[in-house]
Amino acid sequence: MERVGVVGCGLMGSGIAEISARSGSSVVVIERDAQALRAGIDRIEKSLSRAVTAGKLPEDEANLARANLTYSEDFEDLAQCQLVIEAVAEDEAIKVDVFKRLDAVVSDPAAILATNTSSIPIIKLAMVTKRPEQVIGMHFFNPVPVLKLTELISSLLTSAETTQRVHDFATNNLNKRVITSPDRAGFVVNALLIPYLLSAVRMLESGFASAEDIDTGMVLGCAHPLGPLALTDLIGLDTTMAVAESLYEEFKEPHLAPPPLLSRMTQAGLLGRKSGQGFYSYKK
């Protein structure tokens, strides 16, 4: 995996690109336009600089990571990649389009196409390619350079060789702890996490408790690093909403249905940290 591509340079894609470059891989980062690409470059640079300032990354290693990164708006620049990780918005139609384009441009017959989806079935993306046995889920967690976990999700058609190659790359190169999941909505982590977050939103919506009290209760009473509403703000209300919809579509269980408050806030653009306002304000 010396040549890695990352499609999307938002919160997740920038982190994936950064750790891949820090591992020594040559990384091509693709974004939809110049503005999004500039924002992604700034995001990676700030992350590297923070790591250096905090003493967690030597300056020479940060410079090596910078040198390993190439940025582009052209999918054709992914042609020689051995692994491409898609990290665009959690929208099935967008991801399907990306996988169709990747299948057309990535020329290495052994190349693996991975998705960082939180909830979309891997098989849906695999089946729009001519190489479904080389499509896999590779789900990272935000912030990617800090959180050690990666979920690997093999579809019914993912080959054992693909799974092993990606497992080895995540473990040996990216220094991640890998857990595996079958190809079902939510995988392991979100199948447990999202119902918990939705319960907190319902509790707030009903007036049972304030956002501060809900979060303080879970932080100080259960030793969670973040309360559920603050965590929803960090994940993004839109992402939480998308995962909840995917879970509900697959299992049809009432507790998985997005609460009206979550839906309205998403429609209003109150997406959490990324928009500056969610259950809490992040505006300077």
ABEGO torsion letter per residue (X at the ends): XABBBBBEABAAAAAAAAAAAAAGBBBBBBBABAAAAAAAAAAAAAAAAAAAAAGABBAAAAAAAAAABBBBABAAAAAABABBBBABBBBAAAAAAAAAAAAAABABAABBBBBABAABBAAAAAAABABAAABBBBBBBOBAAABABBBBBBBAABBAAAAAAAAAAAAAAAGBBBBBBBBBBGEAAAAAAAAAAAAAAAAAAAGABBAAAAAAAAAAAAGBABBAAAAAAAAEAAAAAAAAAAAAAAAGBAAABBBAAAAAAAAAGBAEAAAGBBABBABX
